[in-house]
Amino acid sequence: MYKVLIVDDRELFLMELKRLKVWGEISGFVIKDQAANGKEALDLLNQNPYDLVLTDIRMPVIDGLQLLREIKKNNLCPCIVILSEYSEFSYARQGIILGAFDYLVKPPTEESMFKLFKRVRPFLDSLKGNELSLPFPPGHTEGKSSEWAYPLVEEKQIINLFLKKDDSAVKLFRITLENLYTVLTDNIIAADIIVKKLYHNIITSVYDKFAWLGNFIDIHFFESVDSINEGRNEEKHDAFIDFYCRKIAFLLNLLQRFQPDTTDDSIRNICEYILNNSEEDLKLKVIAEKFYLNNTYLSNTFAAKTHIHFNNYVTMVKMARAKYLFLNTELKTYEVAYRIGYRDINYFSKLFKKKYGKSPGEYQSTAYDNYQI
């Protein structure tokens, strides 16, 4: 049985939901606990394992969106579904962006609950290794929009373009998103969910291919968002599309700058080594000896093939690693400097400020919202 935590501040609603004949053997889902607000839910989540959280959006103390952020941040539950009124449509969409699996209109019926379980079950089964789930649960959309399948072909094309570091990846991604919202005009939440999944699959695929990315920016940066101002028009999707495209373009630009496109195998291998070993001694002489190259030859060839001088490239990589450490650890400035190979703290601080416009101390409290490489 999959264990469910229900979160809502209205006792009457909780009673009606529990009375629905959808729980137990008939569905494989059972209500394990209930909470009246996000704070109570977090207390329970920190003490017990749950497979699914059904949460209202509007609640006292800690609302549904805040609860969703905390659950995702701390990996407290693999699947969260938002319960909301039609009037709270924009909040529900915000929840999808934040990582909710699905959205259910209140009050749910037995039919809508069974349909929800049908969508959730393959996902939870895949996590337990019972079976492989598709990138997007089949049958997720209803009505004429059910004819639209997950854009698997486009996903593969976008990922392939990313691996080639081709600018067309962003263009195709935007076109795919626009087409999704056009086709699914009768089910915008379904479009939001598909778009979110497409975006997630692209990001994770790129990180799997370029493992060094995690040395400079946590993958959660691409999943995080505080809010998206979409205006009063529920059918306006430009803000959602722009948000995802900005993140995708940022990732592509990062790849292009840190792994310059070159046909020279030696230079490509050297770049990859530097990216995977950003805290090591990466002086020209050291790298030249490691790759059995002449110092002058490496310096001249690197600049010619990558259009950036070797020392400048290494400095860029090391400053990016320093910034990552400032944002993700409690290390002091001198500790970060020593860790990445700088013994002169003033020189390190000067390089860092030249790159980012702020001193290391200022960046220790900087949020990822203003992230730059």
Disulfide bonds with the S-S distance in Angstrom:
none
